[in-house]
Amino acid sequence: MRILFASALVASSLAMAPLAFAASETVTGTVKAISGSHHQLTLANGDTFMLPKNFNAKDIKAGAKVKIAYQKAGKKLEAEKVTVVN
């Protein structure tokens, strides 16, 4: 029984290891365009971020300076949090 428990513990630890390295990155920039219907935000530097489905984009306009916490998923940039910076 102890061997089974130890094996399960090791297996679950190994399965969770990649999640520990999935840290968010941040970027600050000026909004070039935002599309609530397509769930995308593009910065003036050309970076395009996918927004969460439940994201309320009505308060963010083109020209606003924002700080974005995001993660890379392959070639996609997935925004986790968007904050308007004054």
C-alpha positions as CSV (number, residue, x, y, z in Angstrom):
1,M,0.0,0.0,0.0
2,R,2.9,2.4,0.8
3,I,4.5,1.7,-2.5
4,L,1.2,2.5,-4.3
5,F,0.8,5.8,-2.4
6,A,4.5,6.8,-3.1
7,S,4.1,6.0,-6.8
8,A,0.9,8.1,-7.0
9,L,2.6,11.0,-5.2
10,V,5.6,10.9,-7.5
11,A,3.4,10.7,-10.6
12,S,1.2,13.7,-9.5
13,S,4.3,15.7,-8.7
14,L,5.8,15.1,-12.1
15,A,2.4,16.0,-13.7
16,M,2.3,19.3,-11.9
17,A,5.9,20.4,-12.7
18,P,5.2,22.1,-16.0
19,L,2.6,24.3,-14.3
20,A,5.2,25.7,-12.0
21,F,7.1,27.1,-14.9
22,A,4.1,28.8,-16.6
23,A,4.7,32.1,-15.1
24,S,3.0,35.3,-16.4
25,E,4.9,37.9,-18.2
26,T,3.9,41.6,-18.4
27,V,4.1,44.3,-21.0
28,T,3.1,48.0,-21.0
29,G,2.0,49.7,-24.2
30,T,-0.5,51.8,-26.1
31,V,-3.7,50.2,-27.4
32,K,-3.8,50.4,-31.2
33,A,-7.1,48.4,-31.6
34,I,-9.4,46.4,-29.4
35,S,-12.2,44.0,-30.5
36,G,-14.6,42.8,-27.9
37,S,-16.3,40.5,-30.4
38,H,-13.1,38.9,-31.5
39,H,-11.6,39.0,-28.0
40,Q,-8.4,40.6,-29.2
41,L,-6.3,43.6,-28.2
42,T,-3.5,45.0,-30.4
43,L,-0.8,47.2,-29.1
44,A,0.9,50.0,-31.1
45,N,4.0,47.7,-31.4
46,G,1.9,45.1,-33.3
47,D,1.6,42.5,-30.5
48,T,-1.9,41.0,-30.4
49,F,-3.3,39.5,-27.3
50,M,-6.2,37.1,-27.0
51,L,-8.6,38.3,-24.2
52,P,-10.6,36.0,-21.9
53,K,-14.2,35.3,-23.1
54,N,-15.7,37.1,-20.1
55,F,-13.4,40.2,-20.5
56,N,-15.3,43.5,-20.5
57,A,-13.5,45.6,-23.2
58,K,-15.9,48.6,-23.1
59,D,-13.7,50.6,-20.8
60,I,-10.5,50.3,-22.9
61,K,-10.2,52.5,-26.0
62,A,-7.6,52.9,-28.7
63,G,-4.8,55.2,-27.5
64,A,-5.1,54.1,-23.8
65,K,-1.9,53.0,-22.1
66,V,-2.3,49.6,-20.6
67,K,-0.3,47.0,-18.6
68,I,-1.0,43.4,-19.7
69,A,-0.2,40.2,-17.7
70,Y,-0.1,37.4,-20.2
71,Q,1.1,33.9,-21.0
72,K,2.5,32.5,-24.2
73,A,0.6,29.5,-25.6
74,G,2.6,28.5,-28.6
75,K,2.6,31.6,-30.8
76,K,-0.5,33.1,-29.2
77,L,-0.3,35.7,-26.4
78,E,-3.1,35.1,-23.9
79,A,-4.0,38.0,-21.7
80,E,-4.8,37.2,-18.1
81,K,-5.2,40.8,-16.8
82,V,-5.4,44.2,-18.6
83,T,-5.0,47.3,-16.5
84,V,-5.3,50.9,-17.7
85,V,-2.2,52.9,-16.7
86,N,-2.6,56.6,-16.1
